[in-house]
């Protein structure tokens, strides 16, 4: 899959089927949209493309508290698995923010992308002040010669699957519910950075993982996880939150990988969250922490054994 940054060097040759949206989480609703894109593009002999912004529009609007579910690396992986051939990234800047809906379609969708097919969700909005909607898009499609497919909301037990719903579930730590909405286990990804070595000093060396600030994290606590390192999957437990009060370090995410041997520093780890074990606790001394970690590991191993074959990286 090609990753293209939309700039002056972009060559718009070829005809494309384009899926539009932010795709935060790439949840089951998004997956239905991508499936429709792939199937219809194949039927029309088009290159299936995802066009999305490299930054979330709400960040430019000053709503910086919004946390994203999925980083661009994970999105790229999921798009490629779905069969997308090109991922086109465009910055959401002041020019894009003030562009009229008709100009966005004429200049970007038709002019830059050579679009013959557009696939969007039922609630897709575009253009200045989000004035453009699916009705306008369908109207312009008829006038300017491109087909528009609108995907209805995807519901489970009468509840609409959405990025907002998934964020709420992550924020309260109910990570075991997320495969229902994502079709996979929720994960975060980042490089291993140096900590203060507390885990190693008590016999449980942990990997401190650097997470981008714009990504959402689960509720503070300890979780049963799987950790993917260089394609290999390892059973693990992961703590989200601050270190115990007797230590000044403020790492947010750290994992202990069972039976792992080797240096993890500067390697990237993808952490898959399976089940929350407990809330975050404070400890008076390292000995108390060591005993609790041992209990956490035993419970995690028992849980992973009970669902053997149902979880994977």
C-alpha positions in Angstrom: 0.0 0.0 0.0 1.3 3.4 -0.9 1.2 6.2 1.6 0.9 9.6 -0.1 1.1 13.1 1.5 -1.1 15.4 -0.5 1.2 18.2 -1.7 2.5 19.9 -4.8 4.4 16.8 -5.8 1.4 14.5 -5.9 0.7 13.0 -9.4 -3.1 12.5 -9.7 -2.9 10.1 -12.6 -5.4 7.3 -12.6 -9.0 6.9 -11.5 -9.8 6.2 -7.9 -12.5 5.0 -5.6 -12.2 7.1 -2.4 -13.3 6.5 1.2 -13.6 9.7 3.2 -13.5 10.1 6.9 -11.3 10.2 10.0 -11.6 6.4 10.7 -10.6 6.8 14.4 -10.5 3.3 15.8 -11.2 1.7 12.4 -14.1 0.0 14.2 -16.7 -2.4 12.7 -18.7 0.5 11.1 -15.5 1.7 9.4 -14.8 -1.8 8.3 -18.2 -2.0 6.6 -17.3 1.2 4.7 -13.9 -0.2 3.6 -15.5 -3.4 2.5 -17.9 -1.5 0.3 -15.0 0.6 -1.1 -13.0 -2.5 -2.0 -15.9 -4.3 -3.6 -17.2 -1.4 -5.6 -13.8 -0.3 -6.7 -13.1 -3.7 -8.0 -16.4 -3.7 -9.9 -15.6 -0.3 -11.5 -11.9 -1.1 -12.1 -10.8 1.7 -9.8 -7.9 2.0 -7.3 -9.3 1.8 -3.8 -8.1 4.8 -1.7 -8.6 6.2 1.8 -8.3 10.0 2.0 -8.0 11.2 5.6 -6.5 14.0 7.6 -3.0 13.6 9.1 -4.3 15.5 12.2 -7.7 15.5 13.8 -9.8 18.5 12.8 -10.9 19.1 16.4 -7.3 19.8 17.3 -7.1 22.8 15.0 -10.4 24.0 16.4 -8.8 24.2 19.9 -10.5 21.0 21.2 -7.1 19.5 22.1 -8.6 17.4 24.9 -9.9 15.0 22.3 -7.8 11.8 22.4 -7.5 9.6 19.4 -8.1 5.8 19.6 -5.7 4.8 16.8 -2.4 6.2 15.7 -1.5 6.5 12.0 0.8 3.4 12.1 -2.0 1.2 13.3 -4.5 2.8 10.9 -2.1 2.1 8.0 -1.8 -1.5 9.0 -5.6 -2.0 9.2 -6.2 -0.2 5.9 -3.7 -2.4 4.2 -5.2 -5.6 5.7 -8.6 -4.4 4.3 -7.3 -4.2 0.8 -6.7 -0.4 0.4 -4.1 0.4 -2.2 -3.3 4.0 -1.3 -3.6 6.0 1.9 -3.6 9.7 1.1 -2.9 12.0 4.1 -3.7 15.7 4.0 -3.1 18.2 6.8 -6.2 19.9 8.2 -5.0 23.5 8.2 -6.6 26.9 7.9 -7.0 26.5 4.1 -8.8 23.3 4.5 -10.9 24.6 7.4 -12.2 27.6 5.4 -12.7 25.7 2.1 -16.3 25.7 0.9 -17.9 22.2 0.5 -18.2 22.6 -3.3 -14.6 23.7 -3.6 -13.4 20.7 -1.5 -15.2 18.3 -3.9 -14.1 20.1 -7.1 -10.4 20.8 -6.1 -9.6 17.8 -3.9 -11.9 14.9 -4.6 -12.1 15.4 -8.4 -9.1 17.5 -9.2 -6.4 16.1 -6.9 -7.7 12.5 -6.6 -9.3 11.8 -9.9 -12.3 10.3 -8.0 -15.0 8.3 -9.8 -16.5 6.8 -6.6 -16.9 8.2 -3.1 -17.8 6.0 -0.1 -18.8 7.8 3.2 -20.6 7.1 6.4 -24.1 8.4 7.0 -23.0 11.3 9.2 -20.0 12.5 7.1 -19.5 16.2 7.0 -17.1 18.3 5.0 -16.2 21.9 4.1 -16.2 25.2 6.0 -18.1 24.9 9.3 -19.0 21.3 8.2 -21.7 22.7 6.0 -21.4 19.8 3.5 -23.3 16.6 4.2 -24.2 13.4 2.3 -27.2 15.0 0.6 -24.9 17.6 -0.9 -22.3 15.0 -1.8 -24.9 12.9 -3.7 -26.2 16.0 -5.5 -22.7 17.0 -6.6 -22.0 13.4 -7.6 -25.0 13.4 -10.0 -24.0 16.8 -11.4 -20.3 16.2 -11.8 -20.2 12.5 -12.7 -19.1 10.4 -9.7 -20.9 7.8 -7.8 -21.6 8.1 -4.1 -22.2 5.3 -1.6 -23.5 6.1 1.8 -23.0 3.5 4.5 -25.7 3.3 7.2 -24.9 3.2 10.9 -23.6 -0.1 12.2 -25.4 -1.3 15.3 -25.0 -4.0 17.9 -28.0 -4.8 20.1 -29.6 -1.5 18.9 -26.6 0.6 19.9 -24.7 2.5 17.2 -21.0 1.6 17.1 -19.0 4.9 17.0 -15.6 6.3 17.9 -17.2 8.2 20.8 -18.7 5.0 22.3 -15.3 3.3 22.0 -13.6 6.2 23.8 -16.0 5.9 26.7 -15.4 2.2 27.0 -11.6 2.7 27.0 -11.8 5.5 29.6 -13.6 3.3 32.1 -11.2 0.4 31.5 -13.7 -2.1 30.2 -11.2 -3.3 27.6 -12.7 -6.8 27.4 -15.8 -5.2 25.7 -13.8 -3.6 22.9 -13.5 -6.6 20.5 -17.3 -6.3 20.1 -16.9 -2.9 18.5 -13.4 -3.2 16.9 -13.4 -6.8 15.7 -10.0 -7.1 17.4 -8.4 -6.3 20.8 -7.7 -2.7 21.4 -4.0 -1.9 21.4 -1.5 1.0 21.8 2.0 1.2 20.3 5.2 2.9 21.2 9.0 2.6 21.7 10.5 1.4 24.9 12.3 4.1 26.8 14.6 4.2 29.8 13.1 4.3 33.3 14.6 4.2 36.8 15.0 0.5 37.0 12.6 -0.1 39.9 11.0 -3.2 38.3 14.4 -4.8 37.6 15.5 -4.1 41.2 12.6 -6.2 42.6 12.9 -9.0 40.0 10.3 -7.8 37.5 12.0 -5.7 34.8 9.3 -3.7 33.0 9.3 -2.0 29.7 8.4 1.7 29.9 6.5 2.6 26.8 6.4 6.1 25.3 2.8 6.8 24.1 2.0 9.8 21.9 0.2 12.5 23.8 -2.8 12.6 21.4 -3.7 9.0 22.0 -6.2 7.9 24.5 -5.2 5.5 27.4 -7.3 3.1 29.4 -8.3 3.9 33.0 -5.5 3.7 35.5 -4.9 0.2 36.7 -3.2 -3.2 35.8 -4.3 -5.2 32.8 -3.8 -8.6 31.3 -2.1 -7.9 28.0 -0.3 -9.4 25.1 2.8 -7.6 23.9 4.0 -7.8 20.3 7.7 -7.3 19.7 9.2 -7.7 16.2 6.3 -9.9 15.1 6.4 -12.2 18.2 3.6 -12.2 20.7 4.3 -12.4 24.5 2.0 -12.8 27.4 2.3 -9.8 29.8 0.7 -7.5 32.3 0.6 -3.8 31.8 0.3 -0.9 34.3 -1.4 2.3 33.2 -0.9 5.3 35.4 1.8 6.7 37.7 4.4 4.7 39.5 3.9 3.9 43.2 4.2 6.8 45.6 7.7 5.8 47.0 9.1 6.4 43.5 9.1 9.8 41.8 9.0 8.5 38.2 5.8 9.3 36.3 5.8 6.7 33.5 2.2 6.1 32.2 2.5 2.7 30.6 4.8 -0.1 31.6 4.7 -3.8 30.8 6.2 -6.9 32.2 6.6 -9.6 29.5 6.6 -13.2 30.9 9.6 -15.3 30.1 11.1 -12.6 27.8 14.9 -12.5 27.5 16.7 -9.7 25.7 17.0 -6.0 25.5 13.8 -4.1 24.7 15.2 -0.5 24.8 14.3 1.5 21.7 12.3 -1.4 20.2 8.6 -0.8 19.5 6.0 -2.7 21.4 2.3 -3.0 20.5 0.3 -3.7 23.7 -3.0 -5.5 23.3 -5.4 -5.1 26.2 -7.4 -8.2 27.2 -8.9 -7.7 30.6 -8.5 -5.3 33.6 -7.1 -7.0 36.7 -7.4 -4.3 39.3 -7.3 -0.6 40.0 -4.0 1.2 40.7 -2.7 0.8 44.2 -0.1 2.5 46.3 2.6 0.7 48.2 4.7 1.5 51.3 7.8 -0.3 50.1 9.2 -2.3 47.2 8.5 -5.6 49.0 4.7 -4.9 48.9 4.9 -4.1 45.2 6.8 -7.3 44.5 4.2 -9.5 46.2 1.4 -7.7 44.3 3.1 -8.2 41.0 3.5 -11.9 41.6 -0.3 -12.1 42.3 -1.0 -10.1 39.2 1.1 -12.4 37.1 -0.6 -15.5 38.5 -4.0 -14.1 37.8 -3.1 -13.0 34.3 -1.7 -16.4 33.4 -4.9 -18.1 34.7 -7.1 -15.7 32.7 -5.1 -16.2 29.5 -5.2 -20.0 30.0 -9.0 -19.9 30.4 -9.4 -18.1 27.1 -6.6 -19.9 25.2 -7.2 -19.8 21.5 -9.5 -16.7 21.7 -6.7 -14.1 22.0 -3.9 -13.3 19.7 -1.7 -10.4 18.7 
